[in-house]
Amino acid sequence: MNDGSIIHSLQVVADVQHFGEDLLKNITTGACIGITGTLVESPGQGQPVEIHATALEIYGTADPETYPLQKKGHTLEFLREIAHLRPRTNTFGAVLRIRHAMAFAIHKYFNDNGFFYLHSPIITGSDAEGAGAMFRVTTLDAKNPPLDEKGDVNFREDFFGKVTNLTVSGQLEAELGAMALSLVYTFGPTFRAENSNTPRHLAEFWMIEPEMAFYDIHDDMDLAEDFLKFLIRYALENCYDDLEFLNKMYDESLIERLKSVTKSQFVRISYTEAMDILMNAGQTFEFPLGWGNDLQAEHERYLVEKHFGKPVMLSDYPKEIKAFYMKQNDDGKTVRALDVLFPKIGEIIGGSQREENYDKLISRIREMNIPEKDVWWYLETRKFGTAPHSGFGLGFERLILFVTGMANIRDVIPFPRTPMNAEF
């Protein structure tokens, strides 16, 4: 029997003559039972102790002919189809316990380092990334919405009186908090309406986004490295049995890789240096290289896994491929962006020093054709007592992928939301 609190099960010895075959035959895989008995040293192999049952109660039976988890060896693809039952498997029990431990460790790290937890809104009128791939939030009649004088949908009659969406990031709101509290972080669900059916993408996922007043890009890097190492050490110290199970079943190099990251000093290079390394690698890549092109997962993993053999922190990207809020360098071509690259994952953290100069920020907003009326409040923070500040975003599921060794992001969140999939 197993109550889900740990990976290990507890053997129960029940006397057939005492309980009767009619009762015991109802205890099949998946059944829920209550046992009263004596905990004794086990004479058999595989467990140090066992329970000798003196009383037994069956709370819920599970028909062996129809219970989907009756047999072992189900594929992860099959288990995604029964997301309402897959937490009962050893694999997903381990993943979910680790997920809990990582969430706790995140709050612990920030609390112990003087950060304040800021609850950023899930419903927003702005698009932090400028991506445009957002989920609309509306109470208007989908079949017969009110129209304005131009014949367009009149969102002034909507619940919020304007177009609103599910948030893609809590960063912009966190920046406002940092201007008041110095050190803040958000940790909540974010949403992207991208039609991406890949092992790396979800429509609903969780983000951790710290923002720090008076931090430059180097302080940002120091925090990101210390933060990631703390989380991985916490997993090794508090989830070892679950990690050992996943190491045995899915990824024999998992624990070794986790320990390696905690002992490594992350490499710090510029985007330009990274591009030079890639272009001189003598290796064929699927996606084109060249200064000004964004790095793809294959490029990131080459740098981490083949060239350096340790995590890599990239900075100073071309401004044309980065968001409007990143601080511009004096060269006029690059911004103080930060990406942290991990083995097997590629980018696990993305961040930057933020542009605190009002004139430079509004110039960049205009260059990118972002409506000023949508970010007026963000611009005002640069008018009134602005300060240098930095931050980053850590995708929680990307972190769990790395810590668990799982290969698909759908397998590290309890109920994955992907295109054409919102069943459970």
Order of alpha helices (4+ residues) and beta strands (2+ residues): beta-alpha-alpha-beta-beta-alpha-alpha-beta-beta-beta-beta-alpha-beta-beta-alpha-alpha-alpha-beta-alpha-alpha-beta-beta-beta-alpha-alpha-beta-alpha
